[in-house]
């Protein structure tokens, strides 16, 4: 009975290289060498195991580009020619080495090997995919797919282009194997959280990641890499096992470097004199590998001894036994500690077996035979079989990762190759634009659109960036990238100008004929494929906000969330466009609100304002796509300066009325404008208020601030207070609330909840702690939230000697926040600047007495001595006095809290939504009136 499992995963991939115009391209030999040295030798191993009734499981990826080349008639015929020349060379080598028994034996072996290769190839009429499919249908092989052209997906900018890569791969797989793929080999093991929903959407059950991709996940995987985990969307992630990889991959410790194995770098293509080898190398006299090699590794120096197949076979047997012994020990250890059967995932490039490591197929054959006959501790298994064993896999969020040097895309994003991405990203955007613009193309337009999609995909191949990094065949990689981008650009311009060169297009279709059934419509955004009904009976709002749950930095996120869903309840169709976060879907409907999350590439340097600008560009694209898909909007509602460019552009482009909510100002946050950055942000705030037909603020204080700073006319400003979720009003104070782990049960809690920035005044609260403790030593101060001031505040608590009585919780969930609000004896909000202060309302709704600064919107909410207490902003003594008053007089504190709870109904979101709708009605009416007057004047 097996105690654990081994999943051997072989990644078979080559970039699409096909040159019908010439047979001189050396790069086509990549495929021919891989067929001869890897793919057919592996198939021969599998057939031998079947013949001898050895039970085994192997997982292989066959990438779409490789699949296409293996089934291409031109390449099949060229491979047979290559094989004929190889047989001819081998026959001559048998004659040439007749006087050297040592080398002659090897020459005879090569001749027999090439004859068996040819026989096997012809047995399947040159279609090796049929041979792989046969093994999959027998249940011995599990074949997975990959990205269409092996694009490094974390560096693909748009969701549409990522989906095109995966969806195209899935469709091609189904066409060849008659079933959808269960798993995917993400190119270069490149994973990023935003891939998760697309993998799920395309029916992918699992993928592979390098070990650190799993060990750095949150929460930490309890079984390490010995078990898959599930992503939030339910796709399983299997991680590479470092121990088994090192034994095969490592250039220092790995088996392929053994001195008895064949030396890859000594080939007769370089060793023989030019006259002898001339007919079998490149016509231009360029020497190359023939595959016939007579020497073993021997040692680290240049001297090489003749290859001895018997010694190599013996070493392969020893290494297979050693590998199995180590896996048995691993399995025994982990099965004891895990309480379930572990899985060891051992992924390798398939081309390692036979091409780079000549004895690799032999080693694999021996390993699988030993596993079958010699032990029962470890059995081979496929990932999909393992997933069926258990139903309780841990759910984790995986970070971005890759395999290769550095483990985080270092190979594919360096000075040698980073120039390709701006061109690729521009082409992505253009392809999406074409897909949306041509909804009903003519036949020739459709051909051009499909070819444009092929050219973009071919340019995206990770192989070109890899080759540039490795500095091998760099000229070819650079040319391929530029050729495909230039071809795409010319197609784009032809389609845009309405003039297509059909002769050139036909030529291109013959040269770059990958994915003949590709449909360019795959680049249409997901939400334009599923078209929205244009319900004219329901007014529609386009809401722009950089924050929306679960993206929560401040109160803006919760404001937009509550307002949008209560607008829906009041009969509006609401579409919120915001930034992506983690692996949350790019489109979903939350309580009737259509939420569109856009992908934003991080700019060089990571400056926030640069990121915000790119956010606006992506918002504009997303909104244009929505409108092109059939939606019409009545109003744009923009929240704060971060969406200024998008709001202004969309307003002008579609002639829509614009309403803006200013939640805070840069001037107010910083008590003036002191830097160029602050001046820039303030200018965007002014521009947004200038462009808007109405500006909403949340308090009389903010009305005065905005009116003064931006010199706005009074009739353009509207005051609508922030709200509190009515559901929060229901939790009241029912029974005793557990204070742990925030405080001991015998301690009283003074609570602050909010973002840790200077304007929130937390430093004032900390400076008041010693005087409060002198009178009430049983108090625990809980500071809930995160922000850039955290470290300074922790240091301040340390200097004041009160760090033992202050708890900094960091980020807390809504449930934890609600429990803290109920458990607190006093909630303190000592802001220096506060446009409104939703969290103070929430504390009041929780029945907790509050102390707030007499500033901003807080001054509107709290009436001192009636529903709470006020302090002077930044005044430590004033804060201490108010808090001590409430702690010393529980009855008074309770009365203030009850009054606040009774009055909080006026901050109901239903009422706020109704007030907002009235403003929408005003701007819509004004637009209609203006149009009427314009048409009337035109008639006159």
N, C-alpha and C positions, 0 to 999 in steps of 0.2 A: 504494500500500500504506500503510495507516494506521500512523502511529507511536505513536498513543495514542487515548484514548477520552474522550468526554464523556457523563456520565450526568445528564440533566436530570430532576429529581425535583420533582413538584408535589404538595403536600400539600393535599388537598381535605377540608375538615372544617367542620362546623357542629354546635353542640350540639342536642340533641333539643328542639325547640320545636313543640308541637302543642297547640292549645287548641280542642277541639271545642265547648266551652261558649260560645265567643265569637269573632267575627272581628275584634275590636277590638285584639287584641294586636299592637303594632308589631313585636315580635320575630319574628313569622312572616315579615315582609318580608325578614329576613336571607336566608332560603332563596330567596324570589322574586327578590331582587336578584342573588343568586349564580347562579341558573339563567340569568337574562337576560343578565348582564354577564360571567360567567366560564365556566360549564360548557358551555352551548350554543356560545358563540363558540370555545372550545377544540375542541369536537367538530367544528365547521365547518372549523377550520383543519386538523384531522386528515383530514377527508374531502376537502378540497381537495388536500392532499398525496398522498393515495391516487389521486385522479383524475388528477393530473399525474405519477404514477409516481415520486414522490420517496421514496427509501428513508429511513426515520427510525425512531428508537426514543425513546420517552418512558416514564418511570416515574411512575405516579400512585398516591397513596394515596387511597382512598375510605373514610372512617371508617364504622364500623357505624351510628352515629346518622344520618349523612348518607344512607347507603344505605337505611336504614329510611324516612327522610322522602321520599326521591326515589321510593319505590315505594308510598307511602301514598296511597290513593284520595282521602281527604278533602283532603289537601294538594295533590294533583294537580288536583282540581276547583277549589280556591281559587286555585291559580296561574293557571289558565285565565281565571278572573274577573279577576285582577290584570292579566293580559296584555290582556284586552279593554278594561279601563279605560285602560291605557297606550296602546293603539292609538287609542282615542277622544281622549285628550289630545294625542297626536301629530298626529292629523288636524286638531284645532282649532288647534294651533300652526302648521301649514302655512298655515292661513287667516289667523291672527293676524299672522304675520310676512311676509305677501305683499308689503308695501311696503318690506321691508328685505332686499334680495337676499342680503346676507352671512348673516343669520340664517335666511332662508327656505331657503337651500341646506342648512343644518344640520338644520332641521326636517324637510325631505323625506328626508334621509339617515336620521334617527331613525325616521321612519315606515316606510321600506323595511327598516330593520334589524329593527324589531319584527315586521313581517310575516314576514320570513325566520325569525325566532326561533319564531314561532307555527307556521309550516309545518313546521319541523324537529321541534318538540315533538310535534305531532300525527302526524308520520310514524312516531314510535315509541310512539304511544298514551300519551304522557306518561311512559313508563318509560325514563328516560335510562340506567339501569343496563344495559338491553339494548343501547344504543348503545355504551357502554364495553366491554361483554363482546364485542361484535362485533369491535372493534378489537384486543382482547387475543387473540382467536382467530386473527386475521390476522397476529399476531406483531409488531405495531407498538407496542403498548402493553403494559406490564407493570404490573398493578394489585396493590398491596400492601394489607394490612389495617392496623389500628391497635387501640388498646385499645377495648373495647366501648363505653364512654361517654367515651373520651378522658380517663381518670383519670390523674393524675400519679403514675405507679407507684412512684417512689422514696419517696413519702410514704404509700403504702398499707402498713398495718402487717403484715397476715398473708399468709402464702404462699397460703392458700386464696382470699383475695380477689383477689390478683394473678392466680392461675390462672383464676379465674372471668372476669376481664376479658379475658384473652387467649384462653382456650378458647371463650368465647361468640363472640368476634370471628371466630375461625377457622371455627366452625360456620356462622355467618351468611354468611360469604364463600363457603363451599362451596355453600350453598343457592342463592346468586345466580349464581355463576360456574362451577359444575359441576366445580370443582377446588380443592384446598387452596391457600392463598396461599404463595408462596415467601418473601416478605419481610414486614416489619412496620415501620411508622412508629411508633416509641414516642412516645406523646403528649408533646409539648413536647420531643422528643428526650431525654426523661428516662430515663437508664440508671443502674442500680446493679448491682453484681456478683451479688446474689442473684436477679436476673431471669434470669440465664444458663441455669440448668438448666430453668427453666419454659419458656423460649423453645424450647430443644432438645426438651423433652418434647412441646410442641405442634406440632412439625414445622417451626418457623421456620428458614430457612436464613441470613437476614441481617437486619440492622437498620441504622439511620442514627444517627450521633452528631454533635454539634458538633465542630469541629476540635480543641478542647482536650481533649475526651474521649478522643481517640486520642493526641495528642502527649504527654499526661501518663501514658500507660500504662506498665506495667512488663513486660518490658524495653521500652526506647524503640523505637518502630517504625523500622526501618532505612530505609523509604521514605517516612516522614512520612505525610501524608494522601493520597499519590498511589497508595496500594494499600490494599486492605482487610487487616485482620488477623483472626485467629480467636481467639475466647475459649477458655478452657480446655475448654468443652463443645462446641467446634467450630462455633459460630455466627459468621458473618462480620460484622464491623463496618465500615461505610463512613463516612468522615468528610467533613464539609462542607469544601469548598475556600474559603478566605477570599478569595482574589483575585476569583474569579468571583462570589462572593456580594456583595462590596462594590460591584461595578460595577452591580448591579441593586438591591440593598437600600438602600445608603447614602443617607441623606437629604441628605447634602452632595455626594457624588460620583456617586450612582447615576443611571442614565438617566431614571427616571420624573420626576425633578425638573427636566428640561429645560424652558426657558421656552416652547418651541413646542408642548409637549404640553398636553392638555386639563386644565383646572383642576377637580379633584374637588369643591372646596368652594363652587363657584358653581352652584347648581341652581335651576331655575325654581320649585321648590317653596318656595323662600325669596325669589326675586326678584320673582315676579309678585304683583299685588295679590290680596287675600284673596277678593274676589268671583270672580275668574277661576279661581283655583287651588282654591277650597273643595271642589268635588266629588272632587278627586283626592288629597286629603290625609286625615289622620285625621278621623273623624266629629266628634271633640271640638274640631276646629280646630287641632290640633297640626301645625305645618309639618314636612315631611320631604322627603327626596330622592326625586325622581321618576325620575332617570336621564337627564333631558334637561338638558344643560349646553351653554352657548353660548360659553364663554370659555376662553382658554388661560392658562397659568400666568403668562406675561408677565414677572413679576419677583417680588421678595420683598415688595413693598408691597401695599396693598389695591387699587390700580388694576389692572384687567384688560382686555386687548384681546380682540376676538373671536377665536374658534378658527378656524384655517385647516387643514383636513384635508390639503391638499397639503404644507404645511410639515411637519406632523406625520408624514406618510408618509415624507418625505425624511429626517427625523431618525431614524425607526425603521430605515430602510435603513442609514444611517450607523452607528447604534449596533449593529446586527446585525453589520456588517462589522468594527467595532472590537472587539466581543466575540469574534468568531471569530479575528481577528488575534492577540489576546492569548492565546487558548487554543492557537493554533498555536505561539506562542513558548514557552508553558509546556510543551507536549508535547515539543517539540524539545529543550528543556533537560533535562527529566526523563528522557526516553527514553535520552539519551546517558549520564546519570549512573546510571540504574537498571539498564541492561542488559536491560530488558523494557519493555513498553508500559504507560505509566501510565494511571490513570483519574482524571479530574477530576469530582468529584461536586458538582453545583450544585443544592441543594435550595431551594425557595421555597414560600411559601403560595400555593396555586393562585389564591386570591381576589385576589392582587396583579395577576394578568393579566386585565385587562378591568374589574374593579370599581374598584380603587384606581389602577391604571395602565391607562387606557383603551386605549392603543396596545399593551399587552402581548401580546395574541394576534397582532397584526400583526407585532410584532418577532420573536416566536417563529416565525411562518410564514416570515419572511424569513431568519432565522438557519438554519433547517433546509434551506431551498432553497439558500442559499449553501454550506452544508456539503456538500450533495449534488452541486451542479453546478460549484462554483468551486475546489475543492481536494480533496486526498486525505490530508492530514496527520492530521486529526482526524475521527473518526466517532462517531456516537452509539451508545450501547450500554446495555443494561439490566444491573443488578447480577448477576442470575443468569447472564447470558451471559458476563460478565467472569470470574465465579468458575470457569467451565469452562476458561478459558485456561491456568491454571497449577495446579499441585498442591502447591506448597510455600509456602503463605502462612504468615507468621510468627504464632506463638501469643503473645498478650499478655493481661495482666490489666488491664482497664479500670476506672478509678475511677468513682465516682458523678459524673454531669455532666448538664447540660441545655443547651438553647439559651435565648435570652432574656437579659435584663439580669443581669449578674454571672456567668452560666454555671453556677450551682449552686443552682437552685431559688429564687432570691431573689424572683422574681415571684410564686411560689405559696405562699410561707411568710413573711408579713410581718404587721405589726401590724393591717393592714386585713383580713386573711383568716385569720390563724392560729387564730382561735376555732373554725373549722369542724372541725379535725382531731380533737380529743377526742371530739366527737359521732360523727364518721365511724368512728373506731377502736372506739368502744363498739358501734356498729351492726355493724361487721364481726364482732366477737366474738359478738354476739347471733345474727347470721345463721349463723355456724358452729355455735353451740349448737342452733339450730333444726334445721339440716340433720342433725345427729347424733341429735337427740332423736326426730325424726319419720322413722322408718325405713319405716313402713308406714302412710302417712297416708290418711285418708278423702278423698273427692274434693274437698270444700270446703276441707279443710286443705291439700291440695296446691295448689289455686288460690291460697290465701292465702300459702303459702310461696313460690310462684313470683313473686307480686306483691311480696312483701317483698324478694326478690332484685332485682327491677326497680327498686324505690324506692331501695335502697342504691346500686345502680350509677348511677342518675340523680343522686343526691346527690354522687357521687364525681367528677363531671365537672370537669376542670381549668378549664373555661371560666368557672365561677362565681368561683373564686378569681382568675382573670385579670381578669375584669371589675371585681371589687372593687379590685384593684391599680390598674387603669387609670382608675378613677373614672368609668366610662361605664355607664349603665343599672345602677347599683349596687343600687338598690332591687329591681329584677327579679332580679338574681343572688342577693341575700340571701334574697328570698322563695322562689326556687326551691330553694335549699339547705335552708331551714327546712321548706318544704312536704314535700320528699321524706323528710327525717329524721323529721318528725312522722308522716307516713303510715306509714313503716317502723315507728316505735315503737308506733303504734296496732295494726298488724298483729301485731307481736311480742307485745303484751299480750293480744290476742284469742287467739292461738294458745296462749300460756302458760296463760290462764284457761279455755280450752276453750269459748269463746263467741264465734263469728264473726258479724259483721253482714254477711249476704250481700248485702243491697241496697247497702250502702256499698262492699263489695268489688267488686261488678259495675260500679258507677260508676267506681271507681278503675281497673279493667281497661280501661275505655273511654277514660279520659283519658290514662293513662300506659301505652300499649299497645306500648311498644318491646319487641322480641325476643319475639314471641308463642310461640316454641318453647323459651324458656328453661326449663331444669330446675334447680330449687333444689339438687339433689344435687351440683352442681358445687362447692358450698361444703363438702362433706364432705372431710376431710383425705385426702391422697393415700394414706396407709397405711391408711385405713379403707375406701377403695374397693377396694383389694386386701386382703382380709381375711386375717388371720393364722390358721392352723389352731391350735386350742387343744389342743396335744399334752399330754395329762395325764401321759403316760409320762415326759416330760422336765420336771424342776423348772425354774421360771423366776424369774430375778432381775431386778429393776428397779434399775438403777444410776444415781445422780444425781451428776454431776460438772460443774463449770463448765469444766474443761479436758479436752480430748480431741484427739489429733492430727488435723489439723495445728496446732490451737490448743495451743501449748506455751509456758507461762510459766515453769514450774518442773518439779520431778520428779513432781508429782501426775499430770500428763498421761500420762507414760510408765507410771507405776504402774497407772493405770486401764486403759490400753491393754493392757498385758501381762497383768494379772489377768483382764480380761474375756475375752480370747481363750483363755487357758489354762483358764478355767472352761468355755468351750465345748468344749474338747478333753476335759474331764472329764465331759461329758454334760449340762451345763446350757444352757438357752436364755437368752441374755443380751441385754437391751435397755438401751443406754446413752442417757440423755437429757442433752444438753449444749447449749452455745450455738453459734450459727452462726458461721462464719468465711469471709470472702471469698465466693467463688462455689462453694464445696464444696456438694454436694447436701444438702438438708434431710433426706433419708433415704437411707441406703445400708447395705449389708451388707459388713463388713470381716472377713475370716477367720471368718465365722459369727456375728459380733457385729452385732446390729441397732443402728445408730447413728441417733438422731433429733436433729437440730440445730434449735433453736428460734430464731425471729427476735425480737430485743429492740430496741425503739426506744430511742435514746439520750435520757435525760432532760435537761430544762433544767439547765444548769450542768455537766452531765457528771460529777457526783459518782459515784464508783465504788459506794458503798453503795446509792445510788438505782438505779443500773443493776442491781446484784445483786438488789434487791427485785423489779424488773421481770422479771429472769431467772426468779426463782422463780414469779411469776405465769404466765409462759409455759410453764414446766416443768409446773406443775399442769394447765394446759389440755391440753398435749400428752399427759400421762399419763392424764388423764380420757378423752381421745379413744381412746387405745390400749385402755383397759379397756372402753369402750363398744363398741369394734370387735370384742370377743370374747375378748380376752386376759385371763387371770387370772394373778396373780403370787403367788409364795410368800414372797418376802422383798424388802424395800427395803434397798439398801446406799447410804448417803450418804457423800460425801467432803468433809469440811471445812465451815466455817460458811456458805459462800456458798450452800449449798442447804438451809439449816436450815428455812426456811418451807415449802418444797415437801415436804421429808421429813416434817415434823410433820403437815401438812395431809393428805397422802396416807395416812400411817399411820392417822390417826384416821378419815378418810373411808371407807377400805376395810378397816379392822381388820387391818392387815398388820404382822408383826414387822419391827422396824427395827434394822439393824446400821450402825454408824458407824465410819469410819476418821478419826482425827485425825492429820493429817500434820505439823502444827506448831501452836503456839499463839501468840496475839497477845502474851501475857505473855512467852513465851520469845524471840520475835523482837525485842522492844523492851526486854528486861531489866527488865520491870515494866510496869505500866499507868499512863500519864502524861497521856492526853488523853481527852476525851469520846468521840472516834471509837474509840480503842482500847478504851475501856470498853464501848462498844456492841458491837464485834466480839467481845470476850471474853464478853459476855452471851449472844450467839448460840452461841458455842462451848459454853458451859455448857448452854444449852437443848438443843442437839443431843445432848450426852452424857447429859443427863437423860432425854430421850425414848427413847433407844436401849436395846434389851435387852442388847446387847453393844457395847463400844467397843474397836476394834482400834488398837493403836499399833505402831510399827515398831522399838522398841528398849526395853531396860530403863530407859534414861534417860528416855524419853518416858513410860513407865508411871508412873515416880515423879513426873514433872512434872504429868501429867494428874490423877493421883490426889490430889496435893497441892492444885493450883489449884482443881479443881472438886469436891473432897471426894467422890470417887466410892468406892463400896465395892469392895474389891479383887477380888471374884468377878465383877464386871462387866467387868473389863479383860482383854484378851487381847493378848499380844505375838506378832506375826508379822513377821519381818524383811522388808525389801524384797528384791527380787530383781534379777537381771541376766539378760538374754535369753540362753538357751543358744546361740543362733546366734552371739552375740558371742564365746563361748568358743572358737569354731573358728578365729578369725582368727590367733591366736598371733603368732609372730614369724618369718614365712617370708620370708627375703631382706631386702635393703635397702629401706627406705621413703624415698621422695623427700620432702625437707623443704620444698621450694619450693612455694608462694611465701611460706611462713611464716618461713623462715630459710634462710641459705646452707647449702650442703651441708657446709661445714667447721665449722659452728656446732653447739653442743649446745643442746637445748631444755629449758627448765624451763617446765612447762605448768600453767595453771589453766583449768578449764572450769566455767562456772556462771553464775548470774544475778548481775549487778553491783549488789548491795545491800550495805549496811554489814555485816550479820551474816555475810557470806561471808568477811570478813577480808582482802580483796585489798589493802587499804591496808597491812596488816602485811607482806605479801609484797613490795610495792613498796619499803617502808622497809628491807627486808633486801637489796635488789638491790645497793647499793653495796658492802657487805661481801662478798657472794658474788662480784661481778665483780673485786674486788681480788685474789682467789685464783684465779678462773676467768674470765678476760676473754673466752673464746670462747663464753660462754653467751648465748643469746637467750631472753628471757622473753616467752612468748606468753600473752596474756589473752584467752580465747575466750568470748564471750557478750555479752549486752546488758543494760541495766537503768538505773535512774535515777541510779546513782552514777558512770556512765561519765565524764561531764565532770569531776567532782571528781578521779577517779583519773588522768585524763589530765593535769590540772593538777599533781597531786602528782608524777607522773613528770617533768614539766617542772621543777618546783622542785628535785627531787633530782638533776637533771642526767643522768637515765638514759633520757630519752625515746627516744634513738637505739637503745637496746638492748631496748626494750619495744614489743611489737606488740599493739595492741588490734584484734582481728579483727571485732568486732561479731558479729551472728548468724552461725552456721555450720550447714551441713546435717549430717545424721547421718553421711553418708559422709565429710565433711571432719573431723568430730569423731573418727570411728574412725581415720582416717589420722593425725591429730595424736596421738591416744593411743598409736599404735604408734610414731610417729616420736620421741616425747618421751624424754628421758633420765631425767627426774624429773617426777612429777605432784604438785602441791602443793595441798592443800585446807585453808587456814588459818582455818576458820570460827570465829566467836565463838559461834554457835548453829547446831546441825545435828541435827535429829531423827534423820536416818539418813545420807544422802549416797550416793545411787545412783551418782553419777559416780565416786566413789572405787572402788566395786566394778568399774565398767566399765574404769577404768584398770588395776586389778589383773587383770581378765580379758584385757586387751590385753598383759599381760606387762611393764607399766611399774612400776618401784618408786615407792612413794608416801610422802609426808610428810603427815600429817594432824594436826589439832588434837585434843588429848585432851579431847574434849567430845562430849556427846550420843551419837548412834548411831555416830559415827566411832570412839568409844572401844570399842564392842562389836566392830567389824569388824577393827580393827588391833591386833595384839599386838606391842608395841614390841620391835624387835630380832629378831622371828621372821618376820613377813610384811609388815613395813613399819616406818616410824619415826613417832614422835609428837613433837609440839611442845607447849609450853604455849600456851593460847589467848591471842592478842594480844601474844605475846612475840617481838619482832623478833630478838633474839639467839638464842633457842631455835630459831626457824625457820631462820635463817642457818646455825646449827651443823649441823642435820640435813641440809639440802640440800648443804652443802659436804662432809659426810661421804660422801654417796652419789656426788657428782661425783668425789671424790678416790679412792674405792674401787669401781671398776666391778664387781669380782668379788663384793664384798659386796652391792652393789645387785642384781646378777643373782640371787644366792641368795635374797634376800628376795622378789624378784619371782616366782621359781619356786615358792617355798612358797605364796605368795598364790594363784598360778594353780592349784596343786594343791588348795587348800582351798575354792576359790570355788564348787565344786559344791553346797555346802550352801545356797547362795542361789538354787537353781534354781526357776523359776516353777512347774514342775509340783508341787513340794513345797509351795510357798506356796498354790497353788490348792487342794490337798488339805486343808491346814490351815484355809483359809477356809471350805471346804465343811463341815468338821466343825462350825464355829461356826454356819453356816446351819442345820445339822441340829439343833443344840441349841435355837435359838430357835424353829424350827418345832415341835419336840417340846414345848417349854414351852407354846407357844400351844395345841397340841392337848390337852395335859394340863389347862390352865386351862379350856378349853371343856368337857372331860369333867366336871370338878369342878363347873362352873357348872350343867350340865344335870342332874348327879346331885343337887345341892342343890335345883334346881327341882322334880325329881321327888319329893323328900322333902316 
